[in-house]
Amino acid sequence: MLAIGSPFGLRATVTAGIISAKDRGGVGGQYQHFLQTDAAINPGNSGGPLVDMAGQVIGINTTIDTQSGGYQGVGFALPSSTASKIYDDLIEHGKVTRGSIGVTFQGEQSTNPMVLKDLGAPYGVVIASVEPESPASRAGLQGGDVITAVNGNPVKTGDELVDAITRAPLGSKVEITYVRDRKERNARVIIEAREQVFSGNSRTAGSSPSEQSSSLKFGLNVETLSPERARQLGLPGQRGVVVAGLDPGGFAEDIGFAQGDVIVEVNQKGVESSGDLRRELAGLQAGGEVVFKVLRRDQDRGWLTMFLAGKVPS
C-alpha cells in the first residue's frame, strides 16, 4: 500500500506501509470513518491518493494523529467509496449532506456493558444528550435512553448507529427501538440534515441566516452544556457549549479542536449556549483573528484550559 503526496512541499513523494485498521471511528466527527495506515503521512499529504499494490485508489490521505505535528505511525485516509459518494453529492446537489436525528453519545462509555446492564438493555448505544428542537427531541427521545435498533436492525456500537442514520435518505422516517426505565419502546423519527440539526437551522429555532451559516463556516457542531451534562462531566456549575463533532478538514479541526471540548469564550466574550456561540461567530470578520478559550479533558490531569486561535475563514 502506497501513499502519494507533497509532505512539507516535497512534491511527488511516495511512502509505503500497511492498512492498520479499517472503518476507524472517533477521528473528527462521529459520523466519519477512516482507513488507518502506518505509511508515513505528514502535513502536505492531505488530498493525495492511498493506493494498493495494483495501483487502485483505495483512499484519500486526510489527517494524522500526532503530538509532534509530524509522522508518528498513525495516519488516516478517507475510503474511496466515501469519496465517490461525496463527489456524486457535489455534482448532483452542489453540497454534501449527512442525515442526523440530533443525538450524541460518549464513545466507548455509550456501550459499556455495566452501564447497559444498569439501564436494563442487553446491548445498544446510550444517548448522552439530545439537541433541542431536533428530530429525536420531537420524537420524545431523552438523554439516558438506550437505542438498540434502527428499522429493526440491531445496533451495538456507536459506529453502527451512525451508519444506520447517515445512510437513510433525508426526509425519510426511521423506526428507533430504545430502552427507557428497563422497558422497550419505539419512536418514528425523521432524518434531517446534520448541519441543520446541530447548528439550529430549523425555522422554529429563530436563528438568523448569518448565524446559521457561521457554524457551517467554522466546521463546528456544538450543543449547549446543560447543568446535568456538566455534572456528568465533572464540571458542576460550568457553562458553555460542548463540541459534538467536527467537519473533517474544516477550520475547527485545522486549529486543533477535538470532540468533547467545552468552549467557554470567543475573543474573551463568554458563551453559555449554542445560540451565544453562533452569534459571536456570525459577528466576526473574514480574515480577522479569533481566539477560543476551551476546556479539554486529559486522561491523567483532568480538565485543562486551552486557547485555540486562527484567522476567520471567508
C-alpha positions as CSV (number, residue, x, y, z in Angstrom):
1,M,0.0,0.0,0.0
2,L,1.4,3.4,-1.0
3,A,0.7,7.0,0.0
4,I,1.4,9.7,-2.5
5,G,1.6,13.4,-1.8
6,S,3.7,16.5,-1.2
7,P,4.7,16.4,2.5
8,F,6.4,19.6,3.6
9,G,6.3,20.8,0.0
10,L,8.3,17.8,-1.4
11,R,6.3,17.0,-4.5
12,A,5.6,13.5,-5.7
13,T,6.7,11.8,-2.5
14,V,5.8,8.1,-2.1
15,T,5.7,6.2,1.2
16,A,4.8,2.6,1.8
17,G,3.0,0.8,4.6
18,I,0.0,-1.4,5.6
19,I,-3.6,-0.8,6.5
20,S,-3.5,-0.8,10.3
21,A,-7.3,-0.7,10.7
22,K,-10.4,-0.3,8.6
23,D,-13.6,1.6,9.5
24,R,-11.8,3.6,12.2
25,G,-14.2,5.9,14.0
26,G,-13.5,8.5,16.6
27,V,-11.5,10.7,14.3
28,G,-13.1,14.1,13.7
29,G,-16.9,14.0,13.6
30,Q,-18.8,11.0,15.0
31,Y,-20.2,10.2,11.5
32,Q,-16.8,9.8,9.8
33,H,-14.9,6.5,9.4
34,F,-11.3,6.2,8.0
35,L,-8.7,3.7,6.8
36,Q,-5.8,3.8,9.3
37,T,-2.4,3.4,7.9
38,D,1.2,3.3,9.1
39,A,2.6,4.7,5.8
40,A,4.4,8.0,6.6
41,I,1.9,10.8,6.2
42,N,2.9,14.4,7.1
43,P,1.5,17.9,6.5
44,G,1.1,18.3,2.8
45,N,0.0,14.7,2.2
46,S,-3.7,15.6,2.6
47,G,-5.6,15.1,-0.7
48,G,-3.1,12.7,-2.1
49,P,-4.2,9.1,-3.0
50,L,-3.7,6.0,-1.0
51,V,-3.3,3.1,-3.5
52,D,-3.0,-0.6,-3.2
53,M,-0.2,-2.6,-4.9
54,A,-2.4,-2.9,-8.0
55,G,-2.4,0.8,-8.4
56,Q,-6.1,1.2,-7.4
57,V,-7.0,4.2,-5.3
58,I,-8.5,2.9,-2.0
59,G,-8.5,6.2,-0.1
60,I,-7.6,9.9,0.1
61,N,-5.0,10.9,2.6
62,T,-6.7,13.1,5.1
63,T,-5.2,13.5,8.6
64,I,-2.7,12.2,11.1
65,D,-2.7,11.5,14.8
66,T,0.4,13.2,16.3
67,Q,1.8,15.0,19.3
68,S,4.8,16.4,17.5
69,G,3.0,17.7,14.3
70,G,4.8,15.2,12.2
71,Y,4.6,11.5,11.4
72,Q,4.2,9.1,14.3
73,G,2.9,6.0,12.5
74,V,-0.8,6.8,12.7
75,G,-2.4,8.3,9.6
76,F,-6.0,8.3,8.2
77,A,-7.4,8.2,4.7
78,L,-11.0,8.7,3.6
79,P,-12.2,5.5,2.0
80,S,-12.6,5.8,-1.8
81,S,-16.2,4.6,-1.5
82,T,-16.9,7.6,0.7
83,A,-15.0,10.0,-1.6
84,S,-17.1,8.7,-4.5
85,K,-20.3,9.4,-2.7
86,I,-19.1,12.9,-1.7
87,Y,-18.3,13.5,-5.4
88,D,-21.7,12.4,-6.5
89,D,-23.4,14.6,-3.9
90,L,-21.4,17.6,-5.0
91,I,-22.2,17.0,-8.7
92,E,-25.9,16.4,-8.1
93,H,-26.7,18.8,-5.2
94,G,-23.7,21.2,-5.0
95,K,-23.1,20.2,-1.4
96,V,-22.6,17.2,0.9
97,T,-25.3,16.4,3.4
98,R,-25.4,13.7,6.1
99,G,-28.5,12.6,7.9
100,S,-29.0,13.1,11.7
101,I,-31.6,12.7,14.3
102,G,-29.9,15.0,16.8
103,V,-28.4,12.7,19.4
104,T,-24.8,12.4,20.7
105,F,-23.1,9.7,22.7
106,Q,-19.8,9.4,24.6
107,G,-17.5,7.0,22.8
108,E,-16.9,3.6,24.4
109,Q,-18.8,4.7,27.5
110,S,-22.0,4.6,25.5
111,T,-21.7,0.9,25.1
112,N,-20.2,0.0,28.5
113,P,-21.7,-3.4,29.5
114,M,-22.0,-2.3,33.1
115,V,-23.9,0.8,32.1
116,L,-26.2,-1.1,29.8
117,K,-26.9,-3.7,32.5
118,D,-27.8,-1.0,34.9
119,L,-30.2,0.6,32.4
120,G,-31.8,-2.8,31.6
121,A,-30.6,-3.1,28.0
122,P,-28.9,-6.2,26.5
123,Y,-26.9,-4.0,24.1
124,G,-27.2,-0.7,22.4
125,V,-25.9,2.9,22.5
126,V,-26.6,5.2,25.4
127,I,-27.7,8.7,24.4
128,A,-25.6,11.3,26.2
129,S,-27.7,14.3,25.0
130,V,-30.5,15.3,22.6
131,E,-30.3,18.5,20.7
132,P,-33.2,20.8,21.4
133,E,-35.8,21.0,18.6
134,S,-34.2,18.1,16.8
135,P,-36.0,15.1,15.3
136,A,-35.1,13.0,18.3
137,S,-36.3,15.6,20.7
138,R,-39.6,15.9,18.8
139,A,-40.0,12.1,18.9
140,G,-39.6,12.1,22.7
141,L,-36.1,10.6,23.0
142,Q,-34.0,11.7,26.0
143,G,-30.5,11.5,27.4
144,G,-30.1,8.1,29.1
145,D,-32.2,6.2,26.6
146,V,-30.5,3.2,25.0
147,I,-31.0,2.9,21.3
148,T,-31.0,-0.8,20.4
149,A,-32.2,-0.9,16.8
150,V,-32.9,1.2,13.7
151,N,-35.6,-0.1,11.4
152,G,-35.5,-3.4,13.2
153,N,-31.7,-3.9,12.7
154,P,-29.8,-4.2,16.0
155,V,-27.2,-1.5,16.7
156,K,-24.5,-2.5,19.2
157,T,-21.9,0.2,18.6
158,G,-21.9,3.9,18.0
159,D,-20.5,3.3,14.5
160,E,-23.4,1.1,13.7
161,L,-25.9,3.7,14.9
162,V,-24.2,6.5,12.9
163,D,-24.1,4.3,9.8
164,A,-27.8,3.5,10.0
165,I,-28.8,7.1,10.4
166,T,-26.4,8.7,7.8
167,R,-27.3,6.2,5.1
168,A,-31.1,6.9,5.4
169,P,-32.4,9.4,2.9
170,L,-33.1,13.0,4.1
171,G,-36.7,13.4,4.9
172,S,-37.4,9.7,5.4
173,K,-38.7,8.2,8.7
174,V,-36.8,5.6,10.6
175,E,-38.1,3.3,13.4
176,I,-36.0,3.7,16.5
177,T,-36.2,1.0,19.2
178,Y,-34.9,2.1,22.6
179,V,-34.9,1.2,26.2
180,R,-36.1,3.5,29.0
181,D,-36.8,2.6,32.6
182,R,-35.9,-1.0,31.6
183,K,-38.8,-1.1,29.1
184,E,-38.5,-1.3,25.3
185,R,-40.2,1.5,23.4
186,N,-40.4,2.6,19.7
187,A,-40.4,6.0,18.1
188,R,-40.7,7.2,14.5
189,V,-38.0,9.8,13.8
190,I,-37.5,12.0,10.7
191,I,-34.0,12.2,9.2
192,E,-32.8,15.8,8.8
193,A,-29.5,17.3,7.5
194,R,-26.9,17.1,10.2
195,E,-25.8,20.8,9.7
196,Q,-29.4,21.9,10.2
197,V,-29.9,19.8,13.4
198,F,-26.7,20.8,15.2
199,S,-26.5,24.4,14.1
200,G,-30.1,25.2,15.0
201,N,-31.1,25.9,11.4
202,S,-34.7,25.0,11.8
203,R,-37.1,28.0,11.4
204,T,-38.6,27.2,14.8
205,A,-35.2,27.9,16.4
206,G,-35.4,31.5,15.3
207,S,-31.8,31.9,14.2
208,S,-30.9,34.4,11.6
209,P,-29.3,33.4,8.2
210,S,-25.9,34.8,9.3
211,E,-26.0,32.8,12.5
212,Q,-27.0,29.7,10.6
213,S,-24.1,29.9,8.1
214,S,-21.5,30.7,10.7
215,S,-21.4,27.3,12.4
216,L,-21.0,25.6,9.0
217,K,-18.2,28.0,8.0
218,F,-16.2,27.2,11.1
219,G,-16.8,23.4,10.9
220,L,-18.2,23.1,14.4
221,N,-21.1,21.0,15.5
222,V,-22.0,22.0,19.1
223,E,-24.6,21.7,21.8
224,T,-25.3,23.7,24.9
225,L,-23.7,22.3,28.1
226,S,-26.7,21.6,30.3
227,P,-26.4,21.6,34.1
228,E,-26.9,17.8,34.1
229,R,-24.3,17.2,31.4
230,A,-21.9,19.5,33.3
231,R,-22.3,17.4,36.4
232,Q,-21.7,14.2,34.4
233,L,-18.5,15.6,33.0
234,G,-17.2,16.6,36.4
235,L,-17.8,20.3,35.7
236,P,-20.6,21.3,38.1
237,G,-21.8,24.9,37.6
238,Q,-19.8,25.3,34.4
239,R,-21.5,27.0,31.4
240,G,-20.5,26.8,27.8
241,V,-21.0,24.6,24.7
242,V,-19.7,21.1,24.0
243,V,-18.1,20.2,20.7
244,A,-20.3,17.3,19.5
245,G,-18.5,16.9,16.1
246,L,-16.1,18.5,13.7
247,D,-16.2,18.7,9.9
248,P,-13.1,16.8,8.6
249,G,-10.6,19.3,7.1
250,G,-12.6,22.2,8.4
251,F,-11.4,25.3,10.2
252,A,-12.1,24.0,13.7
253,E,-10.2,20.8,13.1
254,D,-7.3,22.7,11.5
255,I,-6.7,24.9,14.6
256,G,-6.8,21.9,16.9
257,F,-10.4,21.4,18.2
258,A,-11.3,18.0,19.5
259,Q,-14.7,16.3,20.0
260,G,-15.7,16.8,23.7
261,D,-14.0,20.2,24.1
262,V,-16.1,22.7,26.0
263,I,-16.0,26.3,24.6
264,V,-16.3,28.9,27.2
265,E,-15.1,32.1,25.5
266,V,-14.7,33.6,22.0
267,N,-12.3,36.6,21.9
268,Q,-12.7,37.0,25.7
269,K,-16.5,37.0,25.4
270,G,-18.3,34.4,27.4
271,V,-20.6,31.9,25.7
272,E,-23.2,30.0,27.6
273,S,-25.2,28.4,24.9
274,S,-25.0,27.3,21.2
275,G,-27.0,30.4,20.3
276,D,-24.4,32.6,22.0
277,L,-21.6,30.9,20.1
278,R,-23.4,31.3,16.7
279,R,-24.0,35.0,17.4
280,E,-20.4,35.6,18.3
281,L,-19.1,33.7,15.2
282,A,-21.6,35.5,12.9
283,G,-20.2,38.8,14.1
284,L,-16.6,38.0,13.1
285,Q,-15.0,39.5,10.0
286,A,-13.3,37.2,7.4
287,G,-9.6,37.3,7.8
288,G,-9.7,38.6,11.3
289,E,-8.3,36.8,14.3
290,V,-10.4,34.6,16.6
291,V,-9.3,33.0,19.9
292,F,-11.3,30.3,21.6
293,K,-10.9,29.5,25.3
294,V,-11.8,25.9,25.8
295,L,-11.7,23.2,28.5
296,R,-10.3,19.8,27.4
297,R,-10.3,16.6,29.5
298,D,-6.9,15.0,29.9
299,Q,-6.8,11.4,30.9
300,D,-4.1,12.0,33.5
301,R,-4.5,15.6,34.5
302,G,-8.3,16.2,34.4
303,W,-9.8,19.3,32.7
304,L,-7.2,21.7,31.2
305,T,-7.7,25.2,30.0
306,M,-6.5,25.7,26.4
307,F,-6.6,28.5,23.8
308,L,-7.1,27.8,20.1
309,A,-6.6,30.6,17.6
310,G,-6.7,31.2,13.8
311,K,-7.8,33.5,11.0
312,V,-11.5,33.7,10.4
313,P,-12.4,31.8,7.2
314,S,-14.2,33.6,4.4
